[in-house]
Amino acid sequence: MKGIISIQSHVVYGRAGNSAAVFPLQRLGFEVWPIHTVQFSNNAQYKQGWTGTKFNASLIGELTLGLDRIGALSECQGVLSGYLANSAQALEIRKLVRQVKRSNPNAIYVCDPVMGGPNKEDIVSDDVTSAIIEHLTPIADVLVPSQYELAAITGIAIESLQDAIAACRKALTLGPKMIVVKHLHSISDNVFTMLFAMTDQCYMVQRPFIKFDEQPIGIGDLISALFTAGLLSGSEPHKAFEYANNACYGILKETHIQNVRELQIVSAQDCLIEPKDRFMVQRIY
């Protein structure tokens, strides 16, 4: 069994967090065990607001205990984490990751360090940011930050590709073995740029930047899930990176065609299996 524990936000309507990650992972053949950090009616970018609940951190520990009792942790190949509602959730995720790796030493932990971005307010509190940097970054096998999040984690201001490469190198000294920068917004306004780095290799990939009247939420959550799927399916890391970009672009194209604000993951699901557009990675070192 190819099991993945996905610990993220969940929205009833739309695609964000687990609502963006679970179906793609299932469509690609994985058993997904979602744990929600919050459950909201919709994403927080709607001007009408949202309703819902932020869950206590103890829920993660309780669910981990239940999974352990039935022997599920030994079947878990990967843990994926995203948006956190409070810093205590980071501590519970750290415990869960360690417990999973005791049960299955080959399991990987992919951390999407959700903090915010340049075009919106910080969406987590300062103590959550600190907890991600202090408790989750050091134990992550894969870190999937945005440019904004990479700068926050490394303390390196990023205004160019060389800055981003330097920041990736710094991040690799903090614990992760792989860095996937899900968006380098300072590189170009016309293309969407992503970066992948390990200690001995670095790749960049670019795709056309699709402009929306209302930018969809959940793109980073989707990228993290797709890269995780590619990696756990046995692809070489840089090919998993290439796949994540291409599959995500297919979803975005369909979303743009339908002229809607929520990612059209279900209607464009064929792109998950066989991306129609191919953008090749470029090796930097």
N, C-alpha and C positions, 0 to 999 in steps of 0.2 A: 504493500500500500504506500502511495506517495502522499503523505499527509503534511499539511502546512497549517500552523496556528497563525492566524492573522488578527493582530490586536490594534484596532483603529476605531475611528468614529464610524457612525452609521446614520444614514438619513433614510427616512421612510420614502420620500419623494426625491428622485434624482440620483445622481452618481457622485459620491464623495466617500473617501475612506473605504470601509469594507463594502459599501454599495458600489464602488468602482473596482474593487480588487477581487472580490469573491467569485463573481461569475466568470471573468476571464481565466482565473486559475482553474476553475471547474471545467470550463470548456476545453482547456489544455490538458485535462486528464488528472488533475490533482483533487484529492479529498481535502476540503478546506474546513477548518474548525474556527469559526470567527468568534472573537471576544470583543465586545463593543466597549469603548471607553466612554462614549456618550451615545444617546439616541435622540436625534432631533427630527422634527417634521421635514425639514429641508435645510439646505446649506445656509450659512449665515450671511451670504452676500445678497439675499433677497431684501429689497427695501421694506417689504411688509413685515420683516422680522421672522422669527421662528419660535417654535415651542419644543419642549422636550426636557431631557434629564441628563445630567452628568453623573456617571456612576462612581461609587466609592472604589478606591483602589483595592480594598479587601476582596471585591468580587473576582478580580484576576486570580488571587491566591486560592479562593474557594473553588473556582473552576479548574485551576491547575490540579488541586488535590483530587477532584473527581476524575479528571482525565488520567491521573497517575494510578488511581485505584483500579481502573479497568484496563490498565496496561497500554493506554494509547500513546503515552509519551515516547515509548520505544519505537513507535511507528511514525513518529514525526521527523520529517526530513528537513524542515525549516521553520523558523519563526520570523514573521514579518511584523514590524510595528510602525505605527504612524502617529496620528494626532493623539496627544495626551491632554486630559482635562485638568490634571493636577500632578505635582511632583511626586507624590506617593505612588502613583501608577508606574513611574519609572523604576522605583525600587522593586515593585512587584514583578515587573517585566524582567529585571535583572535576575531575580530569583527563578523565574520561570525558565529563562534561557539556560541558566546553569543546571537546572533540573533536567531539562530536555537533553542537554549535552552529556549529562551523566548517564541518561538512559540510552542515548544514541550519540556516540562521540563524533559521528560523521555529519550530524545535523549542522546547519548554518543559521546564522542570525543576520537578517537584513534590516537595518534601521533607517527609516525615512524620518529624519529629524525635523519634523514639522514645527516651524516657528512663525513664519509669515513671509512677507516679501516687500519689495520696494513700492508696489502700487496699491498696497493695502496695509492697514494697521497690523502690528504684531498680533497674532491670533492666539498666542499663549502668554502666560505670565512670565516674569523674569525668573521665578523659581523653577518653572518647568524647563526653560532654556538652560539654566544651570544644571538641572538634573540630567538632561539629555547629554550635555557635554561631560559631566563628571561621572555618570553611572552607566550610560548606554553606549556612548562612542567608544570607550576602551574595550568593550566586549563584542562589538559588532564585527562580523566578518566582512560585511558590505555596508557602506554608508552611502545614502542616496540624498545628498543635499541639493538645494537650489544654490545659485550664486550667493544670495543673501545669507543663507544658512551656513554655507561653507566659510564665508567671511566671519560670521559670528563664532564658529567653532575654532577657527585657526587664528583669528585676530589679524588676518591679512586683508587689507583693502584690495578689492578686485576691480580693476578698470580695463584690463586687457587679457588676452589669451595667456601671455607669459605670467601674469599675476595669478591666473586661475591654476596654471600648472604648478606654480610655487606653492599655492595653497593646498593643492592635492598632495604634493609631496609632504607638506607639513602634517596634513591629516593622516597620512599613512604612518607617521611616527607615533600617532596617538592610540593605535590599536587595530584599526581596520586593515584588511588585506586588499580591499578593492574600494575605489571611490567612483560613483556614478553621479556626475553633476547633471541634474535633470533639466537645467536651463541656465545658460550663460547669457543674461539679457544685455550685457554691455558690449558684446561682440558685434552685433548688427541688429538693425530694426527690420531688415527684410528677410532674414533667415533665422530659423530656430536652431540654436547651437547646443549640443550636448557634449560632455567630455567624460572619458573613462580612463582611470589611472590605476596602475599597480606599481610596485617598486621598479620593475624592469620594463614596463611598457605603458604607453599612453596613446589613446586614440580620440579623435574628434569626429563627430558626424553632424551634418547640417541638413535641414529640410526646409521647404518654403514655409514662411510664417503666415499662417492663415488668420486673417483679421475678422473678429466677430463683433457684432454690435454689443453683445454682452459676453465677456470671456467665460467659457465653461470652467467650472470648478472640478477638481479631481484628476487633472492631467498628471500631476506628480504621483498621485496614488496609483494610477494606472501604470505609469512607467515603472514604478517600484515592483508592482506585481508581475509585469511582463518580464522584467529582467530576472526576477526570482525564478519564474517559470522556466525561462531559457537556461539558466544556470543549473537548476535541478533536473532538467531534461538531458543534461550531459553536453550541452554546447560549450565550446571554448568561450571564456569570459567576453572577449571582444565581439564574438558572433552573437552572444546573448544580448549584448549592448546594441548591436546593429539591429537585431530583431525587435527589441523593445521600441526603438525609434520608428521603425517602419510600420509595425503594427499599430502603434499609437497614432501615427499620421493617417492611417486608413480610417480609424475611428473619428478623428477630427474632420476629415474630408466629408464623411457622411453626415456628421453633425452640422457642418456648414451648409451642405446641400439641403438639409431639412430645415435650416434656418431656425434652430432652437438653441436654448442655452444649456441644456443638459446633455452630457456625452451619450451618443447613440451606440452604446456598447452592444446591445442585443441585436439591433437591426444590422449592425456592421460586423457581426461576429465572425464572418468568413475571413475577415482581415486578421483575426487572431491565429487562424490556422495557416493561412497563406497570404501574407501581405502582398497587395497588388503593386505598391510602389516600392522601389528598392533604392535606397540611398546608402552608398558604400562608406564604410568608415575610412578615415585617413590616419595613418600611423604618424605620430609626432616623435616618439622615441621608442 
